[in-house]
Structure formats: C-alpha cells, structure tokens
Amino acid sequence: MTVMILERVPTSLRGELTRWMLEPRAGVFVGTLSALVRDKLWEYACSSMRGGAGMLIYSSDGEQGFGVRFWGDTTRRVVDLEGLVLVEIEENQG
C-alpha cells in the first residue's frame, strides 16, 4: 500500500497522479504500486511540486512495516532513531 499526501501543488500534478492512484480526498492519494512505479511517481511529484510539499508513506519490510519520505517545506520532518522512524513537528517560533 502506498499513500501520498500533497499540499499546495499544481492541479496538473494531482491529475497525473490519479492515473495511478485514487484520490479519496483533495491531495491524498492511495494505491497499490510496485516499488519501481512508486519511486518513479515520487520523483515525478517532487520535481513538479513548484513550492508545494509532500509526504510518501509506503509498505516496507522494516521493523515498523512502513517507510516515510518528505519533500518540500513542511512543519514536520522524519527522524530515524536507531531504525525507528518518528515524525518531529516544529514548534512555532513566535
């Protein structure tokens, strides 16, 4: 299973991804893809975001059973803590 969550991206990118995945909610894509297709779609999405941001969550053989990748300007980032993937949320610097 693969989930891609995109923010502030061009409509054309969202349209292109719907050829391969379902979009149950605006900017949220779900599908069952091979690793090759998943990686190619992620590369395409990252090169087409134009200032947007995205998160890719996919099935993996690791300890948690999934992997996570981020791209773009988000308030969250992936932290690998001895093989355990965690998401760190930036606090407001106000």
Contacts in CASP RR format, 6 or more apart in sequence:
PFRMAT RR
TARGET T0000
AUTHOR 0000-0000-0000
METHOD contacts of the structure
MODEL  1
MTVMILERVPTSLRGELTRWMLEPRAGVFVGTLSALVRDKLWEYACSSMR
GGAGMLIYSSDGEQGFGVRFWGDTTRRVVDLEGLVLVEIEENQG
1 30 0 8 1.000
1 31 0 8 1.000
1 32 0 8 1.000
1 58 0 8 1.000
1 59 0 8 1.000
2 21 0 8 1.000
2 29 0 8 1.000
2 30 0 8 1.000
2 31 0 8 1.000
2 32 0 8 1.000
2 33 0 8 1.000
2 38 0 8 1.000
2 56 0 8 1.000
2 57 0 8 1.000
2 58 0 8 1.000
2 59 0 8 1.000
3 28 0 8 1.000
3 29 0 8 1.000
3 30 0 8 1.000
3 31 0 8 1.000
3 56 0 8 1.000
3 57 0 8 1.000
3 58 0 8 1.000
4 17 0 8 1.000
4 21 0 8 1.000
4 28 0 8 1.000
4 29 0 8 1.000
4 30 0 8 1.000
4 41 0 8 1.000
4 42 0 8 1.000
4 45 0 8 1.000
4 54 0 8 1.000
4 55 0 8 1.000
4 56 0 8 1.000
4 57 0 8 1.000
5 27 0 8 1.000
5 28 0 8 1.000
5 29 0 8 1.000
5 54 0 8 1.000
5 55 0 8 1.000
5 57 0 8 1.000
6 13 0 8 1.000
6 14 0 8 1.000
6 17 0 8 1.000
6 27 0 8 1.000
6 28 0 8 1.000
6 29 0 8 1.000
6 45 0 8 1.000
6 49 0 8 1.000
6 52 0 8 1.000
6 53 0 8 1.000
6 54 0 8 1.000
7 27 0 8 1.000
7 52 0 8 1.000
7 53 0 8 1.000
7 54 0 8 1.000
7 74 0 8 1.000
8 49 0 8 1.000
8 51 0 8 1.000
8 52 0 8 1.000
8 53 0 8 1.000
9 27 0 8 1.000
9 45 0 8 1.000
9 48 0 8 1.000
9 49 0 8 1.000
9 50 0 8 1.000
9 51 0 8 1.000
9 52 0 8 1.000
9 54 0 8 1.000
10 48 0 8 1.000
10 49 0 8 1.000
10 50 0 8 1.000
12 48 0 8 1.000
13 45 0 8 1.000
13 48 0 8 1.000
13 49 0 8 1.000
14 23 0 8 1.000
14 26 0 8 1.000
14 27 0 8 1.000
15 23 0 8 1.000
16 44 0 8 1.000
16 48 0 8 1.000
17 23 0 8 1.000
17 29 0 8 1.000
17 41 0 8 1.000
17 45 0 8 1.000
18 29 0 8 1.000
20 31 0 8 1.000
20 33 0 8 1.000
20 37 0 8 1.000
20 41 0 8 1.000
21 29 0 8 1.000
21 30 0 8 1.000
21 31 0 8 1.000
21 33 0 8 1.000
21 41 0 8 1.000
22 29 0 8 1.000
22 30 0 8 1.000
22 31 0 8 1.000
23 29 0 8 1.000
24 30 0 8 1.000
33 41 0 8 1.000
38 56 0 8 1.000
38 58 0 8 1.000
42 56 0 8 1.000
42 69 0 8 1.000
42 71 0 8 1.000
45 54 0 8 1.000
45 71 0 8 1.000
46 71 0 8 1.000
46 72 0 8 1.000
49 71 0 8 1.000
49 72 0 8 1.000
51 72 0 8 1.000
51 73 0 8 1.000
52 72 0 8 1.000
52 73 0 8 1.000
53 70 0 8 1.000
53 71 0 8 1.000
53 72 0 8 1.000
53 73 0 8 1.000
53 74 0 8 1.000
54 70 0 8 1.000
54 71 0 8 1.000
54 72 0 8 1.000
54 74 0 8 1.000
55 68 0 8 1.000
55 69 0 8 1.000
55 70 0 8 1.000
55 71 0 8 1.000
55 74 0 8 1.000
55 76 0 8 1.000
56 68 0 8 1.000
56 69 0 8 1.000
56 70 0 8 1.000
56 71 0 8 1.000
57 66 0 8 1.000
57 67 0 8 1.000
57 68 0 8 1.000
58 66 0 8 1.000
58 67 0 8 1.000
59 65 0 8 1.000
59 66 0 8 1.000
59 67 0 8 1.000
60 66 0 8 1.000
60 67 0 8 1.000
63 83 0 8 1.000
63 84 0 8 1.000
64 84 0 8 1.000
64 85 0 8 1.000
66 85 0 8 1.000
67 85 0 8 1.000
68 78 0 8 1.000
68 85 0 8 1.000
68 87 0 8 1.000
69 78 0 8 1.000
70 76 0 8 1.000
70 77 0 8 1.000
70 78 0 8 1.000
75 89 0 8 1.000
75 90 0 8 1.000
76 87 0 8 1.000
76 88 0 8 1.000
76 89 0 8 1.000
76 90 0 8 1.000
77 87 0 8 1.000
77 88 0 8 1.000
77 90 0 8 1.000
78 85 0 8 1.000
78 86 0 8 1.000
78 87 0 8 1.000
78 88 0 8 1.000
79 85 0 8 1.000
79 86 0 8 1.000
79 87 0 8 1.000
79 88 0 8 1.000
80 86 0 8 1.000
END
